[in-house]
Amino acid sequence: QVQLAESGGGLVQPGGSLRLSCAASGIIFSIYTMAWYRQAPGKQRELVAHITSGGSTNYADSVKGRFTISRDNAKNTVYVQMNSLKTEDTAVYYCNAVSERRPTIFWGQGTQVTVSS
């Protein structure tokens, strides 16, 4: 059974940092593009960043220069390091896995990130 387990969310002050992790099981992790999405209250879910199997990355304009996505294929885990957090980064963050070989998509359950003083 496929599982994407996010962790690392919490409450942080503006300007602070958090690192989210997403541990995948039940998939051949190395052939998946991994991504982080977020959804704030009353807003649509949006892409934060993604990383391909080859390590190419892409970021939303709103997080460029502040967030860094990375992956460890040996640990079947994708990370996002979030620095200089702003109140507008407050959202539920979701891990996403898209196979690069077949039309298969998986989602995690999400982890709450709250940026507040």
C-alpha positions as CSV (number, residue, x, y, z in Angstrom):
1,Q,0.0,0.0,0.0
2,V,1.3,3.4,-0.9
3,Q,1.9,5.9,1.8
4,L,3.3,9.4,1.8
5,A,3.9,10.5,5.4
6,E,4.6,14.2,6.0
7,S,6.2,15.5,9.2
8,G,7.9,18.7,10.4
9,G,5.0,21.1,10.5
10,G,4.2,23.4,13.4
11,L,4.0,26.9,14.6
12,V,6.9,29.3,13.8
13,Q,7.4,33.1,14.1
14,P,7.8,35.2,11.0
15,G,11.4,35.0,9.8
16,G,11.8,31.6,11.2
17,S,12.5,28.2,9.5
18,L,11.0,24.8,9.3
19,R,12.0,21.6,7.4
20,L,9.2,19.4,6.2
21,S,9.8,15.7,5.4
22,C,7.8,13.3,3.3
23,A,8.6,9.6,3.7
24,A,7.3,7.5,0.9
25,S,6.6,3.7,1.0
26,G,5.0,1.3,-1.5
27,I,6.4,3.1,-4.6
28,I,9.6,3.0,-6.6
29,F,10.6,6.4,-5.2
30,S,13.4,7.0,-7.7
31,I,11.1,7.1,-10.7
32,Y,8.7,9.7,-9.2
33,T,8.7,13.4,-9.5
34,M,8.1,14.6,-5.9
35,A,6.4,17.9,-5.0
36,W,5.1,20.0,-2.2
37,Y,1.8,21.8,-2.5
38,R,0.0,24.0,0.0
39,Q,-3.5,25.1,0.7
40,A,-4.4,28.1,2.8
41,P,-7.9,28.6,4.2
42,G,-10.3,29.7,1.5
43,K,-7.8,29.3,-1.3
44,Q,-7.0,26.7,-3.9
45,R,-4.2,24.2,-3.5
46,E,-1.1,25.5,-5.2
47,L,2.3,24.1,-6.2
48,V,5.2,25.1,-3.9
49,A,8.0,23.2,-5.5
50,H,8.8,20.0,-7.3
51,I,11.9,17.9,-7.9
52,T,12.2,15.4,-10.7
53,S,13.9,12.0,-10.5
54,G,16.9,13.6,-12.1
55,G,17.1,16.3,-9.5
56,S,15.7,19.2,-11.5
57,T,13.7,21.6,-9.4
58,N,11.0,24.2,-9.9
59,Y,9.6,26.7,-7.4
60,A,6.6,29.0,-7.1
61,D,7.6,32.6,-7.5
62,S,6.3,33.3,-4.0
63,V,8.9,31.0,-2.4
64,K,11.9,31.4,-4.7
65,G,15.0,32.2,-2.7
66,R,13.4,31.1,0.6
67,F,12.5,27.4,0.1
68,T,14.7,24.6,-1.1
69,I,13.4,21.2,-2.1
70,S,15.6,18.1,-2.0
71,R,15.3,14.4,-2.1
72,D,17.2,11.4,-0.7
73,N,16.4,8.3,-2.8
74,A,18.2,6.0,-0.4
75,K,15.7,7.1,2.3
76,N,12.7,7.4,0.0
77,T,12.2,10.9,1.4
78,V,11.7,14.4,0.0
79,Y,12.3,17.5,2.0
80,V,11.5,21.2,1.8
81,Q,13.6,23.6,3.8
82,M,11.6,26.7,4.4
83,N,13.5,29.8,5.5
84,S,12.4,33.4,6.1
85,L,8.9,32.3,6.7
86,K,6.1,34.8,6.2
87,T,2.5,34.8,7.6
88,E,1.3,34.2,4.1
89,D,3.1,30.9,4.1
90,T,0.6,29.6,6.6
91,A,-1.2,26.6,5.0
92,V,-1.6,22.8,5.1
93,Y,1.4,21.5,3.1
94,Y,0.9,18.3,1.1
95,C,3.4,15.9,-0.4
96,N,2.7,14.7,-3.9
97,A,4.2,11.9,-6.0
98,V,3.8,11.6,-9.8
99,S,5.2,8.7,-11.6
100,E,7.4,9.6,-14.6
101,R,6.5,6.3,-16.3
102,R,2.7,5.9,-16.0
103,P,-0.3,8.1,-15.1
104,T,-0.1,7.6,-11.3
105,I,-0.4,10.3,-8.6
106,F,-0.4,10.0,-4.9
107,W,-1.0,12.5,-2.1
108,G,-0.1,12.7,1.5
109,Q,-2.5,13.7,4.3
110,G,-0.9,17.1,4.9
111,T,0.9,18.8,7.7
112,Q,-0.1,22.2,9.1
113,V,2.4,25.1,9.0
114,T,1.4,28.2,10.9
115,V,3.5,31.3,10.8
116,S,2.5,33.8,13.4
117,S,3.9,36.0,16.1
